Amino acid sequence: MNKRIYKYNLDFYYKSLVIYLITLIIYMLLKGKFFQERFELVVKDPIIYIILIFIFFYLIMLLLNALRGRELIFEDDKIIFRNRFGHREIFLNEILHVRFSREKRRVKEEKSESRIVKLKLINRRRLLRIKLNDFNNEKGLMTEFKNISKKISFK
């Protein structure tokens, strides 16, 4: 049995957290007051509190997503959506069709072939949406879904 595992990408949360921490440090250094031989920190500034709210938000989101530990596992006959608290298996014969679509794009955003994969399942009314850029190795994940699409179309 050949398993291919794609883990949830936490880079966005790490980068956001670092950027807001650096912004807070720079802002505090610029707004701080120097008196002779000591440095007095300005803590009654509302911008500091706003930046702290963003820092706590991204820290909580990072911890929650790291704790959840989501993964997509591809095997020869099924896809497994797994997290720390459980898993769901979708067999390839349950998939009616696979659609590839794009999200609305910004001008300077990096371009990819497809952004969202929509799976239509036999026992589910709504489409199952998977954002490819939420997982590591977006291109490998795209080829996995293309292979599944080819297998389904040959049935």
C-alpha positions in Angstrom: 0.0 0.0 0.0 1.4 3.4 -1.1 0.6 6.3 1.3 1.2 9.9 0.3 0.7 12.3 3.2 0.1 16.0 2.9 0.2 18.0 6.1 -1.7 21.3 6.9 0.4 24.3 6.1 1.0 26.6 9.2 3.5 29.0 7.5 0.9 31.7 7.2 0.3 31.8 11.0 4.1 31.7 11.7 4.8 34.6 9.3 1.9 36.7 10.5 2.9 36.2 14.1 6.5 37.2 13.4 5.5 40.2 11.4 3.2 41.5 14.2 5.8 40.9 16.8 8.5 42.8 14.9 5.9 45.6 14.2 5.2 45.8 18.0 8.8 46.0 18.9 9.7 48.6 16.3 6.6 50.7 17.3 7.4 50.5 21.0 11.0 51.5 20.3 9.9 54.5 18.2 7.2 55.6 20.7 9.2 55.0 23.8 10.7 57.9 25.6 14.3 58.2 26.5 15.1 60.0 29.7 18.8 60.5 30.4 19.9 56.9 31.1 16.7 55.0 31.1 14.0 54.1 28.6 10.3 54.6 29.5 7.8 52.5 27.6 4.6 54.0 26.5 1.8 51.5 27.3 -1.3 53.7 27.1 -1.1 53.9 23.3 -4.2 52.2 21.6 -2.1 51.1 18.6 -0.1 48.9 20.9 -3.2 47.2 22.2 -4.5 46.7 18.6 -1.2 45.1 17.6 -1.3 42.9 20.7 -4.8 41.8 19.8 -3.5 40.7 16.4 -0.6 38.9 18.0 -2.9 37.0 20.4 -5.3 36.1 17.6 -2.6 34.6 15.4 -1.0 32.9 18.4 -4.3 31.2 19.2 -5.0 30.3 15.6 -1.5 28.8 15.3 -1.9 26.8 18.5 -5.3 25.5 17.5 -4.3 24.5 14.0 -1.1 22.9 15.3 -3.1 21.0 17.9 -5.6 19.9 15.3 -2.8 18.5 13.1 -4.8 18.1 9.9 -3.5 15.8 7.1 -4.7 14.5 3.8 -3.6 10.9 3.1 -3.8 9.4 -0.3 -3.8 5.6 -0.7 -4.5 3.6 -3.8 -8.2 3.2 -3.3 -9.2 6.0 -0.9 -8.5 9.5 0.5 -8.3 9.9 4.3 -9.0 13.3 5.9 -7.3 12.9 9.3 -6.8 15.2 12.3 -5.8 14.5 15.9 -9.3 13.9 16.9 -10.5 11.5 14.2 -10.5 10.7 10.5 -12.8 10.3 7.6 -12.2 7.9 4.7 -13.6 8.5 1.2 -13.2 5.6 -1.2 -12.6 6.5 -4.8 -15.7 4.7 -5.9 -17.8 7.2 -3.8 -16.5 10.2 -5.8 -18.8 11.1 -8.7 -16.6 13.9 -10.2 -13.7 16.2 -9.4 -13.8 19.9 -10.3 -11.0 22.3 -10.2 -11.7 26.0 -9.8 -9.9 29.2 -8.8 -10.5 31.7 -6.1 -10.7 35.3 -6.9 -7.2 36.4 -7.6 -5.3 39.6 -6.5 -3.0 41.3 -9.0 0.4 40.4 -7.6 -0.5 37.1 -5.9 1.4 34.0 -7.0 -0.4 32.1 -9.7 -1.3 28.5 -9.5 -3.1 26.2 -11.8 -6.1 25.7 -9.5 -6.9 26.9 -6.0 -9.9 24.8 -4.9 -10.8 21.2 -5.6 -14.4 20.3 -5.3 -15.4 16.7 -4.9 -18.9 15.5 -5.6 -19.7 12.4 -3.4 -22.4 9.9 -3.7 -23.8 10.2 -0.2 -23.3 14.0 0.2 -25.5 16.7 -1.2 -23.0 19.5 -1.0 -19.6 19.6 -2.7 -16.5 18.8 -0.5 -14.1 21.8 -1.0 -10.4 21.5 -0.5 -8.1 24.5 -0.7 -4.9 23.3 -2.2 -2.7 26.1 -0.8 -3.8 25.1 2.8 -1.5 22.0 2.5 2.2 21.5 2.0 3.3 20.6 -1.6 0.4 22.2 -3.4 1.7 20.9 -6.8 1.9 17.3 -5.6 -1.6 17.6 -4.2 -2.8 18.9 -7.5 -1.4 15.9 -9.4 -3.0 13.5 -6.9 -6.4 15.0 -7.6 -5.8 15.0 -11.3 -4.9 11.3 -11.1 -8.1 10.7 -9.2 -10.1 12.6 -11.8 -8.6 10.5 -14.6 -9.4 7.3 -12.7 -13.0 8.4 -12.3 -13.4 9.4 -15.9 -12.2 6.0 -17.1 -14.9 4.1 -15.2 
